[in-house]
Amino acid sequence: MKKQILFLAAVMTAAVLAGCGQAEKPVQDDQNNDSGNVTENTVPNHGNSQQDTENGSGSAGDGENGGSAADTQMGIGIVSRMKRVQNAGTTDGSAEINTTVAAVTVDAEGRILACMIDKVENKLSISNTGAVDAAANTEYPTTKEQGDSYGMKDASPIGREWYEQIQYFEQYVVGKTVEEINGIETDDHGYAQESDLNSSVTISITDFQAAITKAVENAR
């Protein structure tokens, strides 16, 4: 997880210093419709950018929201959720912890200029004798890193992989404040109800909203 956090921070820093961005194709998000306890951890990112930050549209300069380079701030937010757990008994048990990371740059008004989101799904099987099926120091690829091999496309009602949906969501929140992002209408499972969003993102956005909120709160 540490490697993924450092990667996100490095990419966001490079975007600010270089004054250039990358337009990404729309992406599909995964579904977090299971209940569970949520623990939110945050890693603040210190230091103000001295260069113009792109607003995600691929154009350089102050951004479409008028924020100057001196006013640009960056932050990282993390949300970890115990998504599924099954006690071992006559059959093997299992546990799954999903950790979502969001890195953002914001202008002086708190509007998102750029956003990157990724997730790590830590899945463990536990035998009824107590054996865990993963060795110590096992590294889990992020969901973005898995790309097409994640396997959401065939199950998706819109035929899009997780990375495709999340890239669309990253672009969707550019120009919005935390209040506006948290105000996106969702159902009880966190699925977006707004037609301009759920036509391209059919997975739960709850953890994305929470991670972005923490990232903006930690922006420095």
Backbone bond lengths (Angstrom), bond angles and torsions (degrees), N, CA, C in turn:
res aa  C-N    CA-C-N  psi(-1)  N-CA   C-N-CA  omega(-1)  CA-C   N-CA-C  phi
1 M - - - 1.459 - - 1.521 110.47 -
2 K 1.378 115.32 -36.56 1.452 118.94 -179.34 1.517 110.73 -59.52
3 K 1.353 116.22 -40.10 1.458 119.50 -179.11 1.519 111.20 -62.93
4 Q 1.352 117.17 -40.47 1.458 119.93 -178.83 1.525 111.54 -67.11
5 I 1.368 116.84 -38.30 1.459 120.28 179.28 1.521 110.18 -64.27
6 L 1.345 116.03 -45.60 1.456 120.02 179.20 1.518 111.10 -62.59
7 F 1.350 115.76 -37.59 1.460 120.00 179.36 1.522 111.12 -62.27
8 L 1.357 115.93 -46.67 1.456 119.58 179.82 1.519 111.33 -61.73
9 A 1.348 116.12 -43.58 1.454 119.90 -179.75 1.522 110.96 -62.97
10 A 1.335 116.80 -40.85 1.465 120.70 -179.52 1.514 111.34 -65.07
11 V 1.328 116.78 -41.73 1.463 120.34 -179.53 1.508 111.03 -65.47
12 M 1.338 116.62 -43.64 1.459 119.54 -179.98 1.524 111.01 -64.88
13 T 1.342 117.16 -39.11 1.462 120.72 178.52 1.520 110.67 -64.18
14 A 1.327 115.88 -41.89 1.464 120.08 179.52 1.516 111.04 -62.88
15 A 1.332 116.67 -37.64 1.464 120.13 -179.90 1.508 111.27 -64.19
16 V 1.352 116.21 -38.87 1.462 119.83 -179.50 1.520 111.20 -70.66
17 L 1.332 117.19 -46.32 1.456 121.15 -176.12 1.513 112.43 -69.17
18 A 1.318 116.65 -36.30 1.462 119.67 -177.23 1.506 112.09 -83.40
19 G 1.326 117.16 -19.96 1.459 120.24 -179.14 1.504 112.29 67.76
20 C 1.339 116.38 30.87 1.453 119.02 179.29 1.502 108.83 -140.96
21 G 1.336 117.26 153.80 1.448 121.93 -178.41 1.494 110.90 -131.17
22 Q 1.310 114.65 174.85 1.459 120.41 179.85 1.504 109.45 -123.99
23 A 1.314 116.87 123.03 1.456 121.11 176.64 1.502 107.87 -78.63
24 E 1.326 116.77 130.72 1.445 120.26 -177.72 1.516 110.46 -117.08
25 K 1.327 115.68 149.99 1.453 119.11 -179.43 1.510 110.29 -74.04
26 P 1.324 118.63 156.66 1.452 121.44 -178.66 1.513 110.94 -56.78
27 V 1.354 115.85 146.73 1.446 119.19 -177.00 1.516 112.59 -132.31
28 Q 1.328 117.32 164.09 1.459 123.61 -176.89 1.519 110.20 -103.72
29 D 1.303 118.02 138.05 1.444 121.65 -179.59 1.523 109.37 -100.80
30 D 1.333 118.52 157.69 1.443 120.00 -178.52 1.504 110.44 -90.99
31 Q 1.317 115.69 165.92 1.447 120.27 -171.18 1.516 110.03 -98.81
32 N 1.359 115.00 125.53 1.459 121.39 178.42 1.517 108.72 -115.88
33 N 1.332 116.47 62.99 1.461 118.80 -173.85 1.517 112.55 -93.88
34 D 1.345 117.49 7.26 1.450 119.66 177.49 1.515 109.21 -92.41
35 S 1.322 115.84 144.98 1.450 120.20 179.11 1.516 109.00 -78.71
36 G 1.345 116.59 159.55 1.453 120.02 179.64 1.508 109.56 175.20
37 N 1.332 115.82 166.65 1.439 120.25 177.49 1.507 109.57 -79.27
38 V 1.312 116.21 140.10 1.450 120.46 -177.39 1.516 108.99 -114.15
39 T 1.314 116.77 128.84 1.443 122.53 174.33 1.511 107.87 -116.46
40 E 1.308 117.89 122.05 1.445 121.69 -176.50 1.522 109.30 -105.30
41 N 1.331 115.98 122.99 1.450 122.23 177.16 1.508 108.08 -120.19
42 T 1.308 117.58 147.37 1.444 119.73 -178.20 1.507 110.83 -131.84
43 V 1.334 114.87 147.86 1.453 121.80 176.50 1.504 107.89 -124.47
44 P 1.342 118.64 102.74 1.461 119.61 -177.87 1.514 111.43 -68.03
45 N 1.337 115.32 149.89 1.452 121.75 177.07 1.514 107.60 -113.68
46 H 1.338 117.57 117.97 1.455 121.42 -173.77 1.520 111.44 -97.14
47 G 1.320 114.98 151.57 1.470 119.89 175.21 1.512 111.41 108.77
48 N 1.324 116.78 129.83 1.458 120.71 178.79 1.510 110.32 -88.43
49 S 1.318 116.03 143.68 1.460 120.47 178.25 1.514 109.72 -74.71
50 Q 1.336 115.88 144.97 1.455 120.98 177.59 1.525 111.52 -107.91
51 Q 1.305 117.09 6.16 1.451 120.90 -179.85 1.517 109.88 -122.44
52 D 1.333 115.85 160.15 1.458 120.76 176.53 1.507 109.24 -65.28
53 T 1.335 116.86 143.81 1.454 122.13 179.15 1.510 109.40 -111.87
54 E 1.313 116.62 137.45 1.450 120.59 179.53 1.505 110.68 -75.16
55 N 1.297 115.74 153.34 1.451 120.56 -178.18 1.511 112.59 -95.38
56 G 1.346 118.02 13.65 1.449 121.20 176.94 1.508 113.43 94.89
57 S 1.321 119.02 -6.54 1.451 120.93 -178.56 1.515 112.48 -93.29
58 G 1.347 116.57 -5.33 1.447 120.70 178.46 1.517 113.25 95.47
59 S 1.345 118.50 0.78 1.455 120.98 179.31 1.513 109.70 -100.17
60 A 1.329 117.23 143.58 1.451 120.83 -179.34 1.521 109.54 -90.10
61 G 1.351 116.01 168.45 1.452 120.12 176.81 1.501 110.58 118.21
62 D 1.317 116.89 -154.91 1.445 121.84 -175.14 1.519 112.62 -76.73
63 G 1.333 120.01 -12.82 1.447 121.73 -178.24 1.507 110.78 94.72
64 E 1.332 114.96 158.45 1.459 119.28 -174.05 1.507 112.21 -68.89
65 N 1.342 118.15 -15.46 1.450 120.47 -178.16 1.521 112.35 -94.94
66 G 1.349 117.35 4.45 1.451 119.99 171.76 1.514 114.01 82.44
67 G 1.351 120.17 7.93 1.451 121.67 -179.03 1.505 110.69 -74.64
68 S 1.355 117.11 133.29 1.456 120.73 178.11 1.510 109.85 -81.72
69 A 1.353 115.98 162.48 1.462 120.49 -179.10 1.519 111.23 -60.12
70 A 1.329 117.07 -37.96 1.461 120.65 -177.57 1.519 111.90 -65.67
71 D 1.329 117.29 -24.63 1.463 121.16 -177.87 1.522 112.73 -91.07
72 T 1.326 117.84 -6.46 1.461 120.96 -176.40 1.526 111.58 -73.76
73 Q 1.337 116.07 134.56 1.456 121.53 178.33 1.519 109.76 -129.76
74 M 1.347 115.52 158.72 1.457 121.15 -178.91 1.522 110.31 -127.66
75 G 1.341 116.31 149.27 1.459 120.45 177.87 1.511 111.89 -155.41
76 I 1.324 115.24 159.48 1.465 122.16 178.46 1.534 108.43 -127.94
77 G 1.329 116.49 138.49 1.461 122.14 176.75 1.516 110.71 -130.75
78 I 1.331 116.85 144.73 1.460 122.27 -177.35 1.520 109.89 -131.35
79 V 1.327 115.80 136.47 1.471 122.14 175.00 1.524 107.84 -129.53
80 S 1.334 117.03 125.19 1.463 121.65 176.68 1.520 109.61 -113.79
81 R 1.332 115.67 130.67 1.457 120.66 -177.11 1.530 110.11 -127.83
82 M 1.338 115.81 130.67 1.454 119.94 168.49 1.521 106.89 -77.08
83 K 1.329 115.85 99.94 1.455 119.53 -171.10 1.520 112.16 -79.43
84 R 1.329 116.04 -46.68 1.466 120.06 -179.52 1.518 109.55 -139.08
85 V 1.320 116.22 145.95 1.456 120.60 174.17 1.526 108.58 -149.09
86 Q 1.330 116.00 137.23 1.463 121.31 177.91 1.526 108.00 -137.96
87 N 1.319 115.88 120.84 1.453 120.14 -179.68 1.525 111.28 -68.78
88 A 1.324 115.08 144.15 1.460 119.76 176.50 1.524 109.17 -77.19
89 G 1.324 115.37 141.31 1.463 121.24 178.11 1.500 108.46 -151.93
90 T 1.316 116.21 -115.87 1.464 119.38 173.71 1.521 110.39 -70.85
91 T 1.321 116.21 -20.40 1.465 121.69 174.97 1.523 109.00 -121.44
92 D 1.320 116.56 167.58 1.458 120.50 -179.84 1.525 110.64 -67.49
93 G 1.317 115.61 152.76 1.449 121.59 175.99 1.514 110.57 -99.96
94 S 1.316 116.27 177.13 1.465 120.51 -179.87 1.523 109.64 -158.35
95 A 1.317 114.05 160.93 1.460 120.66 176.16 1.518 108.31 -147.11
96 E 1.322 116.15 143.66 1.457 121.16 177.95 1.523 109.09 -137.00
97 I 1.338 115.31 123.12 1.460 121.78 177.45 1.523 108.17 -116.94
98 N 1.307 116.31 124.20 1.467 121.48 177.97 1.524 109.50 -105.11
99 T 1.311 116.13 128.93 1.463 121.68 178.46 1.519 109.03 -118.52
100 T 1.321 115.83 119.85 1.465 122.36 -179.24 1.516 109.57 -106.73
101 V 1.331 116.04 132.80 1.463 122.42 179.78 1.527 109.36 -120.73
102 A 1.327 116.13 132.10 1.466 121.30 175.43 1.520 108.87 -124.10
103 A 1.327 116.44 133.77 1.467 122.57 173.97 1.518 107.44 -119.90
104 V 1.324 116.96 131.43 1.459 120.69 -175.91 1.525 111.31 -134.26
105 T 1.318 115.44 155.72 1.461 121.80 161.95 1.518 106.34 -118.50
106 V 1.324 115.95 141.09 1.464 121.18 -176.96 1.525 109.12 -132.13
107 D 1.336 115.33 156.22 1.458 119.82 176.90 1.522 109.95 -92.14
108 A 1.320 116.25 -173.85 1.461 120.85 -175.66 1.520 112.37 -64.40
109 E 1.321 117.45 -22.82 1.462 120.99 179.80 1.519 112.32 -92.41
110 G 1.341 116.83 2.83 1.455 120.58 179.37 1.510 114.07 82.18
111 R 1.333 117.20 14.60 1.460 120.17 178.35 1.526 110.13 -87.03
112 I 1.326 115.30 140.70 1.456 121.36 -177.96 1.524 110.11 -68.28
113 L 1.345 116.48 125.83 1.453 122.01 174.62 1.525 110.96 -98.74
114 A 1.318 116.93 -31.81 1.461 122.39 177.88 1.522 107.66 -155.94
115 C 1.324 116.24 148.99 1.466 121.25 -177.59 1.522 109.71 -146.53
116 M 1.321 115.99 136.25 1.459 122.19 172.59 1.524 108.52 -130.95
117 I 1.336 115.93 134.30 1.464 121.71 -178.84 1.519 109.04 -131.16
118 D 1.317 116.69 138.82 1.458 121.29 172.99 1.523 107.97 -146.54
119 K 1.325 115.12 169.68 1.456 120.10 -175.69 1.520 110.14 -146.74
120 V 1.338 115.84 147.63 1.456 121.71 173.01 1.523 107.87 -120.99
121 E 1.319 116.37 128.17 1.460 121.93 177.00 1.533 108.15 -104.83
122 N 1.311 116.38 110.42 1.462 121.92 179.41 1.529 108.41 -96.60
123 K 1.325 116.30 107.44 1.462 121.78 -177.04 1.529 109.62 -112.62
124 L 1.324 116.04 129.67 1.457 122.11 -179.98 1.517 110.49 -130.00
125 S 1.319 116.13 137.65 1.462 121.50 170.40 1.520 107.97 -103.41
126 I 1.317 116.56 139.02 1.466 122.32 -178.16 1.522 108.07 -126.11
127 S 1.317 116.10 119.66 1.460 119.75 -176.83 1.525 110.67 -72.46
128 N 1.340 116.02 165.29 1.460 119.16 179.34 1.521 112.61 -72.38
129 T 1.337 116.62 -1.32 1.472 120.69 172.12 1.527 110.92 -101.64
130 G 1.329 116.27 0.49 1.453 120.46 176.97 1.512 114.92 96.19
131 A 1.325 118.39 1.79 1.461 121.23 -178.95 1.526 110.63 -76.75
132 V 1.340 115.43 136.28 1.459 121.64 177.39 1.523 108.16 -99.52
133 D 1.330 116.88 137.98 1.466 120.22 -172.91 1.526 114.03 -85.70
134 A 1.328 118.79 9.29 1.466 121.55 179.32 1.519 109.82 -125.19
135 A 1.324 115.50 137.36 1.459 120.27 179.23 1.526 110.35 -79.15
136 A 1.327 115.81 160.13 1.462 120.42 175.68 1.522 109.85 -59.34
137 N 1.322 115.80 146.17 1.471 123.36 178.79 1.524 113.20 69.55
138 T 1.332 117.15 16.09 1.460 119.48 174.44 1.523 109.73 -62.40
139 E 1.319 116.83 130.57 1.463 121.50 -179.58 1.521 109.90 -101.04
140 Y 1.320 115.82 132.23 1.457 121.26 -179.25 1.526 109.46 -105.96
141 P 1.329 119.06 125.77 1.462 120.60 176.96 1.524 110.05 -66.87
142 T 1.328 115.90 150.13 1.457 118.85 176.31 1.525 109.23 -72.13
143 T 1.310 115.80 165.13 1.463 120.00 -179.43 1.520 110.84 -66.18
144 K 1.320 117.54 -35.39 1.461 120.02 174.90 1.519 111.03 -64.14
145 E 1.326 116.25 -42.47 1.458 120.15 -179.36 1.527 111.73 -61.93
146 Q 1.318 116.85 -31.22 1.465 120.06 179.80 1.528 112.34 -69.72
147 G 1.330 116.83 -25.57 1.458 120.14 176.91 1.518 113.17 56.72
148 D 1.336 116.05 -133.11 1.463 121.28 -178.00 1.519 112.52 -66.90
149 S 1.338 117.07 -22.49 1.460 119.70 -177.87 1.529 112.44 -71.62
150 Y 1.333 117.02 -11.49 1.465 119.34 177.18 1.524 110.81 -61.27
151 G 1.318 116.54 -34.42 1.456 120.58 172.04 1.507 117.05 86.09
152 M 1.323 118.17 23.99 1.460 119.68 179.47 1.522 112.75 -84.49
153 K 1.313 117.01 -26.23 1.462 120.87 -171.12 1.523 112.67 -54.86
154 D 1.331 117.57 -46.08 1.466 120.59 -177.17 1.524 112.08 -66.14
155 A 1.337 116.54 -31.30 1.466 120.11 -179.03 1.523 112.46 -89.44
156 S 1.312 117.07 -12.10 1.462 120.95 -176.10 1.523 111.36 -76.25
157 P 1.338 117.26 134.90 1.468 119.63 178.08 1.525 112.82 -68.29
158 I 1.332 116.80 -16.65 1.464 119.85 178.76 1.531 110.72 -110.84
159 G 1.327 117.76 5.15 1.456 121.58 175.36 1.513 114.81 66.60
160 R 1.353 117.53 35.68 1.453 120.65 -179.79 1.520 111.39 -124.54
161 E 1.324 114.89 140.17 1.458 121.51 178.35 1.526 110.15 -72.32
162 W 1.359 113.99 166.73 1.472 119.91 179.73 1.512 111.34 -58.07
163 Y 1.329 117.76 -46.95 1.467 120.60 -176.62 1.523 111.33 -64.03
164 E 1.331 117.08 -30.73 1.461 119.75 177.96 1.525 110.85 -70.51
165 Q 1.312 116.23 -41.25 1.461 120.03 -179.56 1.524 111.76 -69.17
166 I 1.332 116.67 -40.75 1.464 117.85 -176.78 1.520 110.88 -69.86
167 Q 1.315 117.68 -33.56 1.463 120.22 176.29 1.533 110.44 -63.53
168 Y 1.327 117.09 -37.84 1.464 120.01 176.65 1.528 109.81 -64.33
169 F 1.326 116.90 -43.11 1.467 120.09 -179.27 1.525 110.75 -65.15
170 E 1.329 117.54 -39.05 1.459 121.22 177.31 1.523 110.94 -57.56
171 Q 1.318 116.77 -41.68 1.460 121.16 179.08 1.532 111.02 -72.76
172 Y 1.327 116.12 -34.53 1.463 121.52 -176.78 1.530 111.78 -62.84
173 V 1.352 117.30 -35.38 1.461 119.61 -175.23 1.525 113.03 -84.39
174 V 1.340 118.31 -9.75 1.464 120.61 178.93 1.532 109.31 -62.56
175 G 1.321 115.45 131.77 1.460 121.16 -178.94 1.517 113.25 92.19
176 K 1.339 117.64 -7.44 1.463 121.51 -178.09 1.524 111.12 -101.44
177 T 1.325 116.28 155.56 1.459 122.70 172.44 1.524 109.15 -90.39
178 V 1.334 116.32 168.15 1.458 120.87 176.36 1.525 110.50 -58.58
179 E 1.314 116.27 -40.04 1.463 119.97 -179.99 1.524 110.87 -60.99
180 E 1.308 116.34 -41.79 1.460 120.23 179.74 1.531 111.12 -69.38
181 I 1.323 117.02 -37.93 1.470 120.58 179.14 1.526 110.57 -67.19
182 N 1.320 116.69 -43.80 1.463 119.95 178.21 1.523 111.98 -71.90
183 G 1.327 116.40 -16.02 1.461 120.41 178.52 1.517 113.66 -86.58
184 I 1.354 117.17 -0.46 1.465 119.34 176.71 1.527 109.10 -61.61
185 E 1.303 117.16 128.40 1.464 121.42 -176.92 1.524 110.35 -70.01
186 T 1.353 115.86 127.81 1.462 122.01 178.30 1.524 109.38 -132.49
187 D 1.343 114.98 164.52 1.462 118.46 173.57 1.523 109.24 -89.85
188 D 1.337 117.14 -170.57 1.463 121.02 -175.37 1.520 113.28 -65.54
189 H 1.332 117.84 -18.35 1.462 121.78 -179.56 1.531 112.44 -101.51
190 G 1.330 116.40 4.51 1.454 119.91 176.67 1.509 115.11 88.05
191 Y 1.338 117.98 12.29 1.459 120.59 178.75 1.530 109.74 -84.48
192 A 1.326 116.19 130.70 1.462 121.08 -178.03 1.525 110.93 -61.81
193 Q 1.322 115.57 139.24 1.457 121.79 -179.94 1.527 112.75 -105.33
194 E 1.325 116.59 -7.67 1.459 120.14 -179.15 1.527 109.52 -80.84
195 S 1.318 116.23 128.98 1.463 121.05 -172.32 1.526 113.21 -62.94
196 D 1.330 117.20 -32.17 1.460 119.03 -179.39 1.521 111.91 -73.46
197 L 1.336 117.17 -10.77 1.467 121.23 177.73 1.521 111.87 -108.45
198 N 1.347 117.41 -47.76 1.472 118.60 -174.62 1.525 113.28 -73.06
199 S 1.324 116.98 -7.26 1.458 118.82 173.75 1.530 111.09 -73.57
200 S 1.343 116.31 -17.41 1.465 120.99 -179.60 1.522 113.48 -125.57
201 V 1.332 117.35 -14.25 1.458 122.23 -179.63 1.517 108.50 -131.42
202 T 1.329 116.79 107.47 1.461 120.75 -176.04 1.521 112.23 -111.23
203 I 1.330 117.48 14.16 1.455 120.83 178.10 1.523 109.96 -106.09
204 S 1.308 116.16 165.78 1.459 120.58 179.61 1.518 110.67 -63.97
205 I 1.327 116.50 135.54 1.464 120.66 -179.96 1.525 112.56 -107.49
206 T 1.332 117.47 6.50 1.463 121.38 -175.16 1.519 112.49 -56.26
207 D 1.345 117.12 -50.00 1.460 119.95 -178.04 1.523 111.68 -69.18
208 F 1.324 117.44 -29.63 1.460 120.58 176.97 1.524 110.01 -65.56
209 Q 1.331 116.02 -44.66 1.463 120.38 178.31 1.529 110.78 -60.91
210 A 1.338 116.09 -43.67 1.465 120.26 -178.11 1.525 111.62 -66.16
211 A 1.337 116.76 -41.83 1.468 120.46 -179.42 1.526 110.94 -67.73
212 I 1.335 117.40 -39.86 1.465 120.47 177.68 1.523 110.29 -64.18
213 T 1.329 116.61 -41.69 1.467 120.55 178.61 1.517 110.94 -57.06
214 K 1.338 116.99 -46.88 1.462 121.22 178.66 1.522 111.24 -64.47
215 A 1.331 116.67 -39.14 1.458 120.34 -179.30 1.524 111.17 -62.50
216 V 1.329 116.38 -43.95 1.466 120.35 179.23 1.526 110.78 -66.32
217 E 1.330 117.16 -39.92 1.455 120.92 178.15 1.524 111.40 -61.84
218 N 1.322 116.89 -31.15 1.469 121.71 -178.18 1.522 113.62 -93.36
219 A 1.345 117.16 1.77 1.460 120.02 -176.94 1.524 110.84 -62.39
220 R 1.325 115.15 132.54 1.466 121.66 -178.78 1.526 109.40 -134.06
